[in-house]
Structure formats: C-alpha cells, structure tokens
Amino acid sequence: MLTNRHIVIMGGDARQIEVINKLTALDAHLSLVGFDQLDRNFNGAAKMNMDEINAKDVDSIILPVSGTDGEGVVETTFSNETVRLTKEWLAETPEHCAIYSGISTPYLNDITHETQREIVKLFARDDVAIYNSIPTVEGTLMMVIQNTDITIHHANVIVLGLGRTGMSITRAFHALGAHVKVGSRNPEQIARAVEMGVNAFYLKDLETEVEGNEICINTIPAMVLTSKVLSKMPASSFIIDIASLPGGTDFRYAKKRGIKAMITPGLPGMVAPKTAGRIIANVLAELLLTKFSEEDGE
C-alpha cells in the first residue's frame, strides 16, 4: 500500500483520472494540481495550487506523458491556470522524491540534474511502449480512414521506423491487406521487416521510395520527411506523424505542396483514454510500491 505517501499529480488529460483512481485505491495521499475544472472529487485526493503544497512533504511527482515545455509548464486539460514545475520548488522536496513522466524534455533534464532528483521515463520502458502501441494502432487506423478516400486494403503504405510502436502498426496494416514498406536506418529493423513479410528500405533511399506513396506513417522523432523528400511524394498522399513533438515532418512544406499531414501527440489519450490511463496507472503503481518498499526495507 501507499499509505501516508504524498504524491503530487500535475496536469494531464483524461488518462490521469485512471492514475488517480489507482493510487487512491492504494491509500496514497494525493494533491491534484491543474484539475480545478474537473467536475469530480476523489476520496483521498485534494485539488490544490502549487503554492498550497509543502514541497518538503512530497514523496513523488507525476507529470503528464508529455512532461513539460521549455519553461516547465505542463499540459492541463482540466484547468485554464498555468501549472509550472520550477527548479526552486523541486529543490525543496526530499532527496528521495522522484518525478514520473511519459518522456523527458531538455527542461526536465536540466532541473533534475541540478537538483539531483530522479526522473523516471515511463515510455522508455518496453512494457509501457508495447501496451501503449495497441491504442496507438487503433487511433492510427481511425485517422487514416477518416482522412483518406481509399481503402487500406491494397493501399501503398510507408511506415518509418520499426520500433515497438512501428512494429505494431506495420503488422496491423499488413494484416488489412495494405502494401507496406518499412523505412529504417537500423539493419536489425530491416531484417525484422523482411521476416514479417513486408518490404524494407534504408532511409537514405527515402526520396525514391515515396514516389508511389498513398499513406505515410512516421514514428521517428527526427526530421526525416524533409522538403526534399516531400517534393517527390504525390500531393494526394496522407501523412500521419505519431512521433513525439515536434515530429519528423516538414509540415510547412507539406502544406505548401497540398499534402495532408497531421501530427497526433497523445493519440492513445485521444482515442482510448481509459485504456491508456490504466496502462500508465498499473505501471506507476508497481514502480511506486517497489520504490517505497525498498526505502522501508521490506
């Protein structure tokens, strides 16, 4: 149990509701920051402002999956107030206080390094990424169906990156009868794509590979769909970029060429917030229980 453990949940979307439910069931003491417009109350959880929380009493901090922006501001679906995690406030927390976030950011890297606080990146874990790929795949299918006038069956589909999410997307589109090609820099991913029964190419050849593209799904968080690449892609193409912000697409040039391109950060939270929230909640509960059990010498 998490009895008497003070955990601050800062901002987030509907996924955080599942986290709150899970942690209150474990008897944690929760302070909810950025939830003032949420029309719901939780036993064992209080809606508060940052200046109302004594940092010296905080055992853990849970951020949205996107972490913070460059100034420490977190996303807040349930509030119009600005919620910010500052280095000064973090420095007041106990040394054992850890931050849990979906990803890290340069700002988070800086303040955790300077304050010597631990940051746990949930989406760096294989289990979270693999579980999370399920609602991501469903959301990607939904976006493709809504934004194209062709069937996925027999469509020419390019998937960029064959990581944990890219593999699930490739498998789903291949199963639906699409002609799938996977682009990667990684020889192991190229080999895996061939083993899966789809075509594969190295990213250095992307300019020629996009010539017959109808649907392009990018999972690589680096600029891969450059203006040079997009100039060779049919204007009727549809691009969905599911990489973390800012994505890997030159959206300005895509718009100029008339190519429909969308970036969809937090896609699981958009299409299946309850499932996505439960995935995060279950992993967080395991991590917190393990951490505090070790601290208590159990």
C-alpha positions, 0 to 999 in steps of 0.5 A: 500500500501507499499509505501516508505517501504524498504524491503530487499529480500535475496536469494531464488529460483524461488518462490521469483520472485512471492514475488517480483512481489507482493510487487512491485505491492504494491509500496514497495521499494525493494533491491534484494540481491543474484539475480545478475544472474537473467536475469530480472529487476523489476520496483521498485526493485534494485539488490544490495550487502549487503554492498550497503544497509543502514541497518538503512533504512530497514523496513523488511527482507525476507529470503528464506523458508529455512532461513539460515545455521549455519553461516547465509548464505542463499540459492541463486539460482540466484547468485554464491556470498555468501549472509550472514545475520550477527548479526552486520548488523541486529543490525543496522536496526530499532527496528521495522524491522522484518525478514520473513522466511519459518522456523527458524534455531538455527542461526536465533534464536540466532541473533534475540534474541540478537538483539531483532528483530522479526522473523516471521515463515511463515510455522508455520502458518496453512494457509501457511502449508495447501496451501503449502501441495497441491504442496507438494502432487503433487511433492510427487506423481511425485517422487514416480512414477518416482522412483518406478516400481509399481503402487500406486494403491494397493501399501503398503504405510507408511506415518509418521506423520499426520500433515497438510502436512501428512494429505494431502498426506495420503488422496491423496494416499488413494484416488489412491487406495494405502494401507496406514498406518499412523505412529504417536506418537500423539493419536489425529493423530491416531484417525484422521487416523482411521476416514479417513479410513486408518490404524494407528500405534504408532511409537514405533511399527515402526520396525514391521510395515515396514516389508511389506513396498513398499513406505515410506513417512516421514514428521517428522523432527526427526530421526525416520527411524533409522538403526534399523528400516531400517534393517527390511524394504525390500531393494526394498522399496522407501523412500521419506523424505519431512521433513525439513533438515536434515530429519528423515532418516538414509540415510547412512544406507539406502544406505548401505542396497540398499534402495532408499531414497531421501530427497526433501527440497523445493519440492513445489519450485521444482515442482510448483514454481509459485504456491508456490511463490504466496502462500508465496507472498499473505501471506507476503503481508497481514502480511506486510500491517497489520504490517505497518498499525498498526505502522501508526495507521490506 
